[in-house]
Amino acid sequence: MEQWKISILTGIALIILAAIFAVIRGHLSIWLIIVIVLGVIDIILGIIRKNR
């Protein structure tokens, strides 16, 4: 699989997992916010790699 696809899928997986943990725990912690931000950054980097 191409690197940009892996990057986008990893970012999506991070965001989904963080959302699941936030729902289970009932609130967002700083660690879940960091995971969501890292997921978004990973998706952005994947899109940038795709466009090169």
Backbone atoms as SQL, in Angstrom:
CREATE TABLE atoms (id INTEGER PRIMARY KEY, chain TEXT, resi INTEGER, resn TEXT, atom TEXT, x REAL, y REAL, z REAL);
INSERT INTO atoms VALUES
  (1, 'A', 1, 'MET', 'N', 0.847, -1.176, 0.000),
  (2, 'A', 1, 'MET', 'CA', 0.000, 0.000, 0.000),
  (3, 'A', 1, 'MET', 'C', 0.892, 1.240, 0.000),
  (4, 'A', 2, 'GLU', 'N', 0.426, 2.252, -0.663),
  (5, 'A', 2, 'GLU', 'CA', 1.214, 3.476, -0.756),
  (6, 'A', 2, 'GLU', 'C', 1.264, 4.191, 0.595),
  (7, 'A', 3, 'GLN', 'N', 2.336, 4.912, 0.798),
  (8, 'A', 3, 'GLN', 'CA', 2.580, 5.564, 2.094),
  (9, 'A', 3, 'GLN', 'C', 1.499, 6.584, 2.439),
  (10, 'A', 4, 'TRP', 'N', 1.008, 7.336, 1.460),
  (11, 'A', 4, 'TRP', 'CA', -0.001, 8.355, 1.763),
  (12, 'A', 4, 'TRP', 'C', -1.315, 7.717, 2.180),
  (13, 'A', 5, 'LYS', 'N', -1.651, 6.551, 1.617),
  (14, 'A', 5, 'LYS', 'CA', -2.878, 5.865, 2.020),
  (15, 'A', 5, 'LYS', 'C', -2.767, 5.365, 3.459),
  (16, 'A', 6, 'ILE', 'N', -1.603, 4.839, 3.809),
  (17, 'A', 6, 'ILE', 'CA', -1.376, 4.362, 5.178),
  (18, 'A', 6, 'ILE', 'C', -1.493, 5.523, 6.156),
  (19, 'A', 7, 'SER', 'N', -0.934, 6.665, 5.790),
  (20, 'A', 7, 'SER', 'CA', -0.981, 7.844, 6.648),
  (21, 'A', 7, 'SER', 'C', -2.417, 8.307, 6.878),
  (22, 'A', 8, 'ILE', 'N', -3.213, 8.353, 5.834),
  (23, 'A', 8, 'ILE', 'CA', -4.608, 8.792, 5.964),
  (24, 'A', 8, 'ILE', 'C', -5.400, 7.787, 6.789),
  (25, 'A', 9, 'LEU', 'N', -5.223, 6.496, 6.533),
  (26, 'A', 9, 'LEU', 'CA', -5.962, 5.480, 7.283),
  (27, 'A', 9, 'LEU', 'C', -5.560, 5.466, 8.760),
  (28, 'A', 10, 'THR', 'N', -4.293, 5.680, 9.041),
  (29, 'A', 10, 'THR', 'CA', -3.841, 5.749, 10.432),
  (30, 'A', 10, 'THR', 'C', -4.466, 6.949, 11.144),
  (31, 'A', 11, 'GLY', 'N', -4.510, 8.077, 10.473),
  (32, 'A', 11, 'GLY', 'CA', -5.134, 9.269, 11.054),
  (33, 'A', 11, 'GLY', 'C', -6.608, 9.051, 11.352),
  (34, 'A', 12, 'ILE', 'N', -7.312, 8.414, 10.419),
  (35, 'A', 12, 'ILE', 'CA', -8.727, 8.125, 10.633),
  (36, 'A', 12, 'ILE', 'C', -8.907, 7.171, 11.809),
  (37, 'A', 13, 'ALA', 'N', -8.057, 6.146, 11.895),
  (38, 'A', 13, 'ALA', 'CA', -8.141, 5.188, 12.997),
  (39, 'A', 13, 'ALA', 'C', -7.891, 5.872, 14.341),
  (40, 'A', 14, 'LEU', 'N', -6.919, 6.772, 14.395),
  (41, 'A', 14, 'LEU', 'CA', -6.643, 7.494, 15.647),
  (42, 'A', 14, 'LEU', 'C', -7.832, 8.325, 16.090),
  (43, 'A', 15, 'ILE', 'N', -8.469, 9.011, 15.149),
  (44, 'A', 15, 'ILE', 'CA', -9.616, 9.848, 15.493),
  (45, 'A', 15, 'ILE', 'C', -10.787, 8.989, 15.963),
  (46, 'A', 16, 'ILE', 'N', -11.032, 7.871, 15.286),
  (47, 'A', 16, 'ILE', 'CA', -12.132, 6.990, 15.686),
  (48, 'A', 16, 'ILE', 'C', -11.885, 6.409, 17.078),
  (49, 'A', 17, 'LEU', 'N', -10.677, 5.940, 17.339),
  (50, 'A', 17, 'LEU', 'CA', -10.364, 5.385, 18.660),
  (51, 'A', 17, 'LEU', 'C', -10.495, 6.436, 19.756),
  (52, 'A', 18, 'ALA', 'N', -10.034, 7.641, 19.496),
  (53, 'A', 18, 'ALA', 'CA', -10.153, 8.704, 20.495),
  (54, 'A', 18, 'ALA', 'C', -11.618, 9.036, 20.754),
  (55, 'A', 19, 'ALA', 'N', -12.436, 9.035, 19.705),
  (56, 'A', 19, 'ALA', 'CA', -13.868, 9.313, 19.878),
  (57, 'A', 19, 'ALA', 'C', -14.532, 8.212, 20.700),
  (58, 'A', 20, 'ILE', 'N', -14.167, 6.967, 20.450),
  (59, 'A', 20, 'ILE', 'CA', -14.733, 5.850, 21.215),
  (60, 'A', 20, 'ILE', 'C', -14.366, 5.967, 22.686),
  (61, 'A', 21, 'PHE', 'N', -13.098, 6.240, 22.975),
  (62, 'A', 21, 'PHE', 'CA', -12.674, 6.383, 24.367),
  (63, 'A', 21, 'PHE', 'C', -13.337, 7.580, 25.037),
  (64, 'A', 22, 'ALA', 'N', -13.553, 8.668, 24.287),
  (65, 'A', 22, 'ALA', 'CA', -14.215, 9.840, 24.863),
  (66, 'A', 22, 'ALA', 'C', -15.663, 9.514, 25.231),
  (67, 'A', 23, 'VAL', 'N', -16.331, 8.750, 24.382),
  (68, 'A', 23, 'VAL', 'CA', -17.717, 8.364, 24.670),
  (69, 'A', 23, 'VAL', 'C', -17.759, 7.425, 25.872),
  (70, 'A', 24, 'ILE', 'N', -16.845, 6.467, 25.934),
  (71, 'A', 24, 'ILE', 'CA', -16.823, 5.512, 27.041),
  (72, 'A', 24, 'ILE', 'C', -16.550, 6.219, 28.365),
  (73, 'A', 25, 'ARG', 'N', -15.575, 7.114, 28.369),
  (74, 'A', 25, 'ARG', 'CA', -15.205, 7.801, 29.613),
  (75, 'A', 25, 'ARG', 'C', -16.140, 8.947, 29.949),
  (76, 'A', 26, 'GLY', 'N', -16.830, 9.491, 28.969),
  (77, 'A', 26, 'GLY', 'CA', -17.784, 10.555, 29.215),
  (78, 'A', 26, 'GLY', 'C', -17.208, 11.953, 29.155),
  (79, 'A', 27, 'HIS', 'N', -15.909, 12.080, 28.941),
  (80, 'A', 27, 'HIS', 'CA', -15.308, 13.406, 28.818),
  (81, 'A', 27, 'HIS', 'C', -14.001, 13.311, 28.037),
  (82, 'A', 28, 'LEU', 'N', -13.549, 14.462, 27.560),
  (83, 'A', 28, 'LEU', 'CA', -12.270, 14.521, 26.837),
  (84, 'A', 28, 'LEU', 'C', -11.155, 14.863, 27.815),
  (85, 'A', 29, 'SER', 'N', -10.093, 14.107, 27.763),
  (86, 'A', 29, 'SER', 'CA', -8.910, 14.448, 28.543),
  (87, 'A', 29, 'SER', 'C', -7.892, 15.083, 27.595),
  (88, 'A', 30, 'ILE', 'N', -6.848, 15.612, 28.147),
  (89, 'A', 30, 'ILE', 'CA', -5.800, 16.235, 27.319),
  (90, 'A', 30, 'ILE', 'C', -5.162, 15.201, 26.394),
  (91, 'A', 31, 'TRP', 'N', -5.067, 13.958, 26.849),
  (92, 'A', 31, 'TRP', 'CA', -4.444, 12.913, 26.024),
  (93, 'A', 31, 'TRP', 'C', -5.309, 12.564, 24.823),
  (94, 'A', 32, 'LEU', 'N', -6.615, 12.532, 25.015),
  (95, 'A', 32, 'LEU', 'CA', -7.497, 12.259, 23.880),
  (96, 'A', 32, 'LEU', 'C', -7.473, 13.404, 22.878),
  (97, 'A', 33, 'ILE', 'N', -7.373, 14.624, 23.360),
  (98, 'A', 33, 'ILE', 'CA', -7.271, 15.777, 22.459),
  (99, 'A', 33, 'ILE', 'C', -5.974, 15.711, 21.657),
  (100, 'A', 34, 'ILE', 'N', -4.892, 15.321, 22.311),
  (101, 'A', 34, 'ILE', 'CA', -3.609, 15.182, 21.608),
  (102, 'A', 34, 'ILE', 'C', -3.703, 14.106, 20.529),
  (103, 'A', 35, 'VAL', 'N', -4.356, 12.979, 20.830),
  (104, 'A', 35, 'VAL', 'CA', -4.508, 11.905, 19.849),
  (105, 'A', 35, 'VAL', 'C', -5.337, 12.379, 18.655),
  (106, 'A', 36, 'ILE', 'N', -6.394, 13.139, 18.913),
  (107, 'A', 36, 'ILE', 'CA', -7.217, 13.666, 17.815),
  (108, 'A', 36, 'ILE', 'C', -6.404, 14.621, 16.951),
  (109, 'A', 37, 'VAL', 'N', -5.634, 15.492, 17.578),
  (110, 'A', 37, 'VAL', 'CA', -4.797, 16.439, 16.823),
  (111, 'A', 37, 'VAL', 'C', -3.759, 15.687, 15.990),
  (112, 'A', 38, 'LEU', 'N', -3.145, 14.660, 16.565),
  (113, 'A', 38, 'LEU', 'CA', -2.174, 13.868, 15.803),
  (114, 'A', 38, 'LEU', 'C', -2.833, 13.152, 14.632),
  (115, 'A', 39, 'GLY', 'N', -4.064, 12.689, 14.815),
  (116, 'A', 39, 'GLY', 'CA', -4.789, 12.066, 13.713),
  (117, 'A', 39, 'GLY', 'C', -5.047, 13.037, 12.582),
  (118, 'A', 40, 'VAL', 'N', -5.445, 14.245, 12.927),
  (119, 'A', 40, 'VAL', 'CA', -5.694, 15.274, 11.902),
  (120, 'A', 40, 'VAL', 'C', -4.396, 15.628, 11.175),
  (121, 'A', 41, 'ILE', 'N', -3.312, 15.760, 11.920),
  (122, 'A', 41, 'ILE', 'CA', -2.017, 16.065, 11.301),
  (123, 'A', 41, 'ILE', 'C', -1.596, 14.939, 10.365),
  (124, 'A', 42, 'ASP', 'N', -1.823, 13.689, 10.775),
  (125, 'A', 42, 'ASP', 'CA', -1.475, 12.542, 9.941),
  (126, 'A', 42, 'ASP', 'C', -2.285, 12.548, 8.643),
  (127, 'A', 43, 'ILE', 'N', -3.553, 12.879, 8.724),
  (128, 'A', 43, 'ILE', 'CA', -4.384, 12.954, 7.520),
  (129, 'A', 43, 'ILE', 'C', -3.890, 14.069, 6.599),
  (130, 'A', 44, 'ILE', 'N', -3.569, 15.223, 7.170),
  (131, 'A', 44, 'ILE', 'CA', -3.076, 16.344, 6.360),
  (132, 'A', 44, 'ILE', 'C', -1.775, 15.970, 5.662),
  (133, 'A', 45, 'LEU', 'N', -0.861, 15.315, 6.386),
  (134, 'A', 45, 'LEU', 'CA', 0.401, 14.903, 5.770),
  (135, 'A', 45, 'LEU', 'C', 0.174, 13.879, 4.662),
  (136, 'A', 46, 'GLY', 'N', -0.790, 12.991, 4.852),
  (137, 'A', 46, 'GLY', 'CA', -1.113, 12.024, 3.807),
  (138, 'A', 46, 'GLY', 'C', -1.635, 12.696, 2.553),
  (139, 'A', 47, 'ILE', 'N', -2.466, 13.720, 2.733),
  (140, 'A', 47, 'ILE', 'CA', -3.004, 14.450, 1.570),
  (141, 'A', 47, 'ILE', 'C', -1.884, 15.208, 0.866),
  (142, 'A', 48, 'ILE', 'N', -0.973, 15.789, 1.640),
  (143, 'A', 48, 'ILE', 'CA', 0.158, 16.511, 1.040),
  (144, 'A', 48, 'ILE', 'C', 1.032, 15.555, 0.242),
  (145, 'A', 49, 'ARG', 'N', 1.291, 14.359, 0.798),
  (146, 'A', 49, 'ARG', 'CA', 2.103, 13.372, 0.079),
  (147, 'A', 49, 'ARG', 'C', 1.418, 12.919, -1.203),
  (148, 'A', 50, 'LYS', 'N', 0.107, 12.779, -1.168),
  (149, 'A', 50, 'LYS', 'CA', -0.639, 12.353, -2.346),
  (150, 'A', 50, 'LYS', 'C', -0.523, 13.383, -3.467),
  (151, 'A', 51, 'ASN', 'N', -0.551, 14.660, -3.103),
  (152, 'A', 51, 'ASN', 'CA', -0.535, 15.714, -4.115),
  (153, 'A', 51, 'ASN', 'C', 0.842, 15.985, -4.694),
  (154, 'A', 52, 'ARG', 'N', 1.873, 15.402, -4.122),
  (155, 'A', 52, 'ARG', 'CA', 3.223, 15.626, -4.673),
  (156, 'A', 52, 'ARG', 'C', 3.466, 14.779, -5.866);
